[in-house]
Amino acid sequence: MAGLLLARCGVRVLVLEKHGDFLRDFRGDTIHPSTLQILHELGLMDEFQKIGFSKVARAQLEDSQGKRVTVVDLASLKHPYPFIAMAPQWDFLNLLAEAAAKEPSFELRLNCEADELLFNQEQVIGVRYRSAAGQGEAFARLTIAADGRWSKMREQAELPVRDAKVPIDVWWFRVSGTHRVAESLLPAFGPKRVYALIPRRGYVQAARLLLKGQDGILRQRGIEKFRAEFREDVPALAQGIEKLELEDLKLLEVRVNLASRWWRRGFLGIGDAVHAMSPAGGVGVNLAVQDAVCAARLLATPLATGHITDRDVAAVQRRRYLPTITIQSIQRIMHRGLRRILEQDTSLTLPAMVGTVLERVPWLSRIPARLLGVGLLRERPPQAARR
């Protein structure tokens, strides 16, 4: 996203991608209203519509009387796209790459892994990378690291980072068959078990939440025990796991952290590279997109003119820091509730009084919808990048 926007503003951009394509299972597929609005402003919504996504406009929980109560209501937002689009992330990334490829100043190199930052005294001046052709070097006025929660570039830039305690991990796995996602999303539950189900083309990407440290313990029980629990908890997909094996359960070690500084001279980190997010709420990709849009808007002119300063780069963190810590605070609250379910076998229900209040004062459900779906600050692409 950052490369696309900067290239549209006339900045020469090189993107290094260590894989040969974007096709990876078990990535976040929740494209929120904030990102949909950005796609609209970039003139890419017609292409995005061709992906064939499903929509989720509400999240509901049951109260103690068994009544469904809307706790997050995106449909009530005054927004041109009041829903979450459940779209495969590789399709989303291909869309951005194809749009960027139309810009003469943009280059994407696949199968090129950035290995090492290059320095001139205290300033980052580029990267050394590996490809099928061997090692290479790329020099730049600014190096942007978006290499994820285990960022090597952040470590080499010596950006201080603080990890938060996270009580959960996730098993990702693939279930054969189809699963209809309604406008209202209700997770699947069992005794001390919580599932999320994301529809794909011909199969379902499923997640089961675990307490930290449970991975090895649950694997020792064997695959038949897991299958039996899944059949009990999600009977509609019972036939789809008959061929599932233990090695098909991919562990995601949930990590939440925050770098106190996102930049140094010649270098900027964005997305999970400087603030790893939990999958709770599905906000990670959308927060990263907002970082990218903010970076492009603030840095396009300084980069194009060749007069970029530390103050320019630091401005990205100054703007994006508060939205980041706000969302991470919400995720920590969600973690506490999920931990209680997984530890104490409590049902995820609302007190009847809370359900009554939410029914009588429906605008309360717009508050989490606004924070998770739109964000604390609206980021708009630079004018030159809009179509």
LOVO-413325 format. One line per field, with one value per residue (C-alpha): residue in three letters; x, y, z. Coordinates in Angstrom, 3 decimals. Example, Ala and Ser with C-alpha at 12.3 -4.5 7.8 and 13.67 -1.06 7.14 Angstrom:
BEGIN
res c(ala  ser)
u c(12.300  13.670)
v c(-4.500  -1.060)
w c(7.800  7.140)
END
This chain:
BEGIN
res c(met  ala  gly  leu  leu  leu  ala  arg  cys  gly  val  arg  val  leu  val  leu  glu  lys  his  gly  asp  phe  leu  arg  asp  phe  arg  gly  asp  thr  ile  his  pro  ser  thr  leu  gln  ile  leu  his  glu  leu  gly  leu  met  asp  glu  phe  gln  lys  ile  gly  phe  ser  lys  val  ala  arg  ala  gln  leu  glu  asp  ser  gln  gly  lys  arg  val  thr  val  val  asp  leu  ala  ser  leu  lys  his  pro  tyr  pro  phe  ile  ala  met  ala  pro  gln  trp  asp  phe  leu  asn  leu  leu  ala  glu  ala  ala  ala  lys  glu  pro  ser  phe  glu  leu  arg  leu  asn  cys  glu  ala  asp  glu  leu  leu  phe  asn  gln  glu  gln  val  ile  gly  val  arg  tyr  arg  ser  ala  ala  gly  gln  gly  glu  ala  phe  ala  arg  leu  thr  ile  ala  ala  asp  gly  arg  trp  ser  lys  met  arg  glu  gln  ala  glu  leu  pro  val  arg  asp  ala  lys  val  pro  ile  asp  val  trp  trp  phe  arg  val  ser  gly  thr  his  arg  val  ala  glu  ser  leu  leu  pro  ala  phe  gly  pro  lys  arg  val  tyr  ala  leu  ile  pro  arg  arg  gly  tyr  val  gln  ala  ala  arg  leu  leu  leu  lys  gly  gln  asp  gly  ile  leu  arg  gln  arg  gly  ile  glu  lys  phe  arg  ala  glu  phe  arg  glu  asp  val  pro  ala  leu  ala  gln  gly  ile  glu  lys  leu  glu  leu  glu  asp  leu  lys  leu  leu  glu  val  arg  val  asn  leu  ala  ser  arg  trp  trp  arg  arg  gly  phe  leu  gly  ile  gly  asp  ala  val  his  ala  met  ser  pro  ala  gly  gly  val  gly  val  asn  leu  ala  val  gln  asp  ala  val  cys  ala  ala  arg  leu  leu  ala  thr  pro  leu  ala  thr  gly  his  ile  thr  asp  arg  asp  val  ala  ala  val  gln  arg  arg  arg  tyr  leu  pro  thr  ile  thr  ile  gln  ser  ile  gln  arg  ile  met  his  arg  gly  leu  arg  arg  ile  leu  glu  gln  asp  thr  ser  leu  thr  leu  pro  ala  met  val  gly  thr  val  leu  glu  arg  val  pro  trp  leu  ser  arg  ile  pro  ala  arg  leu  leu  gly  val  gly  leu  leu  arg  glu  arg  pro  pro  gln  ala  ala  arg  arg)
u c(0.000  2.768  4.607  1.487  0.699  4.259  4.643  1.435  2.994  6.019  8.416  10.656  9.788  11.262  9.319  11.128  8.964  10.743  8.144  7.321  3.663  1.221  -0.574  -0.310  -2.927  -3.989  -3.776  -6.244  -9.094  -11.068  -11.078  -12.675  -14.640  -11.535  -9.653  -12.665  -12.936  -9.245  -9.752  -12.665  -10.537  -7.819  -10.332  -9.898  -13.318  -14.565  -11.644  -12.065  -15.723  -14.601  -12.911  -16.269  -16.296  -18.933  -20.082  -20.296  -22.109  -22.739  -21.263  -23.709  -23.620  -26.331  -27.503  -28.298  -31.874  -30.739  -31.550  -29.118  -27.810  -25.839  -22.616  -20.881  -23.090  -21.238  -24.473  -25.527  -22.403  -22.756  -20.167  -20.268  -19.088  -20.714  -19.484  -16.406  -15.492  -14.287  -11.858  -8.746  -5.718  -3.730  -6.404  -6.226  -2.425  -2.542  -4.978  -2.564  0.442  -1.346  -2.436  1.100  2.612  0.860  3.047  6.363  8.211  7.164  9.068  8.189  10.864  9.593  11.790  13.980  14.483  15.925  18.704  20.610  20.292  23.058  24.442  26.501  27.533  24.181  21.986  20.240  20.960  19.331  19.343  21.304  19.024  19.122  17.521  17.870  20.573  22.556  23.083  22.227  22.085  19.388  20.000  17.279  16.622  14.170  13.859  10.388  10.221  6.918  8.368  5.972  5.972  9.353  10.929  14.659  14.848  13.451  16.037  18.892  17.638  17.790  14.294  13.283  10.156  8.070  6.075  2.716  1.587  -0.845  -2.800  -3.843  -2.496  -4.365  -4.526  -5.258  -6.536  -8.460  -11.866  -13.361  -16.823  -18.661  -19.864  -22.277  -21.280  -24.404  -24.573  -24.297  -21.223  -21.563  -18.445  -18.697  -18.220  -17.743  -16.715  -13.516  -13.323  -13.753  -13.673  -13.678  -14.731  -13.764  -15.231  -12.901  -13.535  -14.517  -13.250  -13.260  -10.287  -10.893  -9.246  -9.375  -8.194  -5.770  -4.315  -0.586  1.319  -1.592  -0.312  1.895  -0.575  -3.512  -1.442  -0.540  -4.228  -4.197  -6.136  -9.235  -9.906  -9.652  -11.986  -14.555  -14.586  -14.898  -17.767  -19.547  -18.954  -19.385  -21.669  -22.321  -18.683  -18.237  -17.565  -14.823  -12.239  -12.101  -8.746  -7.287  -4.015  -2.081  0.451  -2.424  -3.023  -0.734  0.179  0.058  1.932  -0.120  2.132  1.295  4.097  4.843  8.058  8.594  10.329  9.415  12.180  15.793  17.553  16.752  14.422  10.753  8.861  5.110  2.468  3.340  7.030  6.557  3.241  2.338  -1.418  -3.530  -6.011  -8.769  -11.047  -9.284  -7.740  -4.099  -4.145  -6.343  -4.102  -1.106  -2.892  -3.595  0.103  1.001  -1.471  -0.280  3.361  2.696  0.703  3.338  6.442  5.566  6.579  9.795  10.835  9.935  11.927  14.850  14.600  13.405  14.276  14.064  11.130  9.230  9.725  8.984  5.660  4.302  4.741  3.389  0.128  -0.263  0.874  -2.391  -4.654  -2.305  -2.264  -6.048  -6.700  -4.160  -5.931  -9.232  -7.547  -6.232  -9.791  -10.929  -8.069  -9.207  -12.700  -11.382  -8.994  -11.888  -13.812  -10.831  -9.857  -13.183  -15.552  -17.803  -20.250  -19.773  -23.052  -24.105  -25.986  -29.659  -29.418  -26.593  -28.588  -31.583  -29.480  -27.960  -31.428  -32.809  -29.726  -28.538  -26.033  -23.775  -22.926  -21.659  -18.763  -16.775  -17.895  -16.365  -13.111  -12.578  -14.114  -13.077  -10.362  -9.573  -8.199  -9.205  -6.267  -6.720  -4.357  -2.301  -4.244  -1.920  -2.635  -6.421  -8.437)
v c(0.000  2.460  1.604  2.085  5.496  6.799  5.623  7.405  10.554  10.188  8.680  5.886  2.807  -0.683  -3.329  -6.509  -9.580  -12.693  -15.102  -15.786  -14.809  -13.680  -17.012  -17.905  -19.631  -18.350  -14.635  -12.039  -11.597  -8.847  -5.712  -3.011  0.098  2.276  0.226  -0.017  3.769  4.043  1.607  3.755  6.909  5.098  4.065  0.363  -0.602  -1.912  -4.347  -5.245  -6.081  -8.782  -10.734  -12.000  -11.315  -11.850  -9.098  -8.954  -5.950  -6.959  -8.997  -10.504  -12.292  -14.049  -12.638  -14.761  -15.220  -16.656  -13.550  -12.385  -8.882  -6.759  -5.557  -4.207  -2.612  -1.500  -1.244  1.781  3.787  6.760  5.374  4.430  0.903  -0.034  -3.636  -5.842  -7.523  -11.103  -11.300  -13.507  -11.391  -12.725  -11.377  -8.019  -7.927  -8.957  -6.117  -3.586  -5.033  -4.972  -1.363  -0.362  -2.154  0.403  3.158  3.682  4.489  1.261  -2.023  -5.229  -7.914  -11.316  -13.988  -11.222  -11.329  -8.314  -9.622  -6.678  -2.928  -0.860  2.046  5.137  5.966  6.348  6.634  3.721  3.965  0.765  -3.015  -6.046  -8.802  -12.401  -13.674  -16.625  -14.651  -14.188  -11.227  -7.684  -4.215  -1.570  2.024  4.498  7.834  6.003  2.318  1.301  -1.964  -3.843  -7.284  -8.335  -9.145  -10.902  -7.986  -8.411  -4.866  -3.424  -5.332  -4.172  -0.584  -1.055  0.235  -0.485  -2.638  -3.727  -6.966  -7.188  -10.331  -12.254  -15.194  -16.862  -18.506  -19.787  -22.977  -22.263  -25.132  -25.818  -27.512  -28.907  -27.729  -24.423  -22.223  -19.331  -16.123  -14.124  -10.367  -10.986  -12.856  -15.263  -17.311  -21.036  -22.264  -25.455  -26.224  -24.186  -23.836  -20.878  -20.973  -18.431  -19.536  -17.688  -18.852  -19.505  -20.814  -24.421  -24.626  -22.826  -21.242  -22.070  -20.907  -22.432  -20.314  -21.828  -20.720  -20.005  -23.255  -25.522  -26.396  -29.309  -30.581  -30.689  -32.321  -35.182  -36.117  -37.004  -35.931  -38.051  -36.063  -32.809  -34.117  -35.256  -31.836  -30.011  -32.249  -31.494  -27.744  -27.128  -29.935  -28.195  -28.790  -32.209  -34.013  -31.581  -32.635  -36.393  -36.180  -33.529  -34.503  -32.927  -31.392  -29.547  -27.545  -24.539  -22.666  -18.878  -17.524  -14.439  -11.520  -7.934  -5.414  -1.774  -0.050  3.179  4.554  3.644  5.422  6.428  8.460  6.907  4.255  3.839  0.824  0.413  -2.223  -5.295  -4.465  -1.816  -2.802  -6.492  -6.912  -9.762  -11.345  -10.239  -7.906  -8.560  -5.082  -5.862  -5.474  -2.379  -0.647  -1.444  0.037  3.211  3.420  3.088  5.753  8.142  7.544  8.163  11.334  12.838  11.680  11.776  15.407  15.256  12.087  13.473  16.674  14.876  16.932  14.451  15.131  13.226  15.437  14.297  10.615  11.041  12.690  9.294  7.861  11.023  10.624  6.846  6.171  7.020  4.991  2.031  2.017  2.559  -0.569  -2.599  -1.582  -2.842  -6.111  -6.617  -6.282  -8.885  -11.182  -11.118  -12.236  -14.996  -16.210  -16.496  -18.682  -20.944  -21.299  -21.445  -22.924  -19.903  -19.198  -16.000  -14.355  -10.867  -10.113  -9.577  -5.979  -5.231  -6.779  -4.633  -1.475  -2.257  -2.891  0.375  2.475  0.976  3.754  2.240  -0.567  2.048  3.000  -0.265  -0.341  3.085  2.254  -1.167  -0.523  3.056  3.854  6.777  8.907  8.824  8.481  9.801  9.064  11.940  13.858  12.812  9.122  9.377  8.340)
w c(0.000  0.887  -2.332  -4.458  -2.965  -3.156  -6.750  -7.714  -6.224  -8.503  -5.951  -7.213  -5.166  -4.852  -2.895  -1.861  -1.161  0.065  -1.367  -4.998  -4.534  -1.848  -1.523  2.152  4.302  7.690  7.111  8.321  5.856  7.564  5.419  7.579  6.524  6.914  4.314  2.006  2.028  1.088  -1.799  -2.960  -2.919  -4.885  -7.557  -6.762  -5.419  -8.779  -8.884  -5.214  -5.842  -8.298  -5.488  -4.274  -0.546  2.120  4.468  8.255  9.672  13.289  16.138  18.582  21.927  23.881  27.186  30.238  28.973  25.639  23.612  20.920  21.582  19.110  20.774  17.652  15.000  11.894  9.913  11.962  11.103  8.788  6.405  2.702  3.579  6.910  7.021  7.206  3.930  4.416  1.504  1.066  1.844  -1.111  -3.451  -1.687  -1.991  -5.659  -6.304  -4.772  -6.604  -9.967  -9.438  -8.465  -11.486  -13.717  -12.238  -14.077  -10.845  -9.057  -9.003  -7.151  -6.841  -5.748  -4.145  -2.692  1.065  2.852  5.075  6.419  6.755  5.188  7.200  6.577  10.130  11.973  8.879  7.149  3.420  2.135  2.464  1.431  0.093  -1.133  -4.332  -6.697  -8.477  -5.270  -3.012  -3.997  -2.508  -2.807  -1.756  -0.804  0.844  3.093  3.943  5.163  7.110  6.976  7.694  10.430  14.105  14.012  12.136  11.500  10.178  13.414  15.432  13.220  13.459  17.254  17.872  21.493  21.784  24.758  24.725  26.473  28.264  26.068  27.542  24.282  21.141  18.087  16.084  12.409  10.293  7.105  7.075  3.877  2.949  2.992  5.796  5.420  7.193  7.928  8.311  12.060  13.280  16.199  17.079  17.818  21.383  23.347  26.934  27.401  23.611  21.257  17.433  14.610  11.117  7.922  4.584  1.669  -1.829  -1.175  2.409  5.738  7.459  11.106  14.308  17.755  20.652  23.161  26.444  26.261  26.739  25.764  22.297  23.367  25.971  23.561  20.829  23.178  23.394  19.707  16.648  17.418  20.586  18.629  15.911  18.476  20.160  16.840  15.703  18.968  18.803  15.051  13.811  10.479  9.496  11.106  7.809  6.827  9.412  8.878  7.100  9.396  11.128  13.993  11.624  9.929  13.127  12.620  15.778  15.727  18.730  19.473  20.216  21.141  21.348  20.736  19.759  21.691  18.618  15.025  13.155  12.906  10.258  6.870  8.336  9.274  10.616  10.067  10.759  12.816  12.485  15.187  16.797  16.603  17.003  18.319  15.859  18.274  16.360  13.052  13.034  12.225  8.436  8.666  11.199  8.981  5.950  7.923  8.850  5.174  4.053  6.750  5.811  2.118  2.762  5.064  3.188  -0.531  -1.028  1.058  -0.813  -4.231  -3.615  -1.984  1.212  3.826  7.463  10.749  11.687  8.580  9.390  13.104  12.215  11.128  14.618  16.246  14.349  14.486  18.075  19.888  17.550  17.997  21.791  21.857  19.774  21.756  24.981  23.550  22.568  26.097  27.430  24.886  25.932  29.558  28.570  26.318  29.021  31.462  29.019  28.318  31.986  33.817  31.219  31.478  28.693  26.749  27.739  28.720  31.943  31.160  32.368  29.923  27.095  27.974  28.026  24.617  23.185  24.536  23.781  20.454  19.752  22.436  19.992  17.535  19.824  19.413  15.769  15.188  17.012  15.394  11.990  11.257  13.775  16.016  13.157  9.517  7.145  3.601  0.713  -0.717  -3.344  -6.161  -5.433  -5.609  -8.631)
END
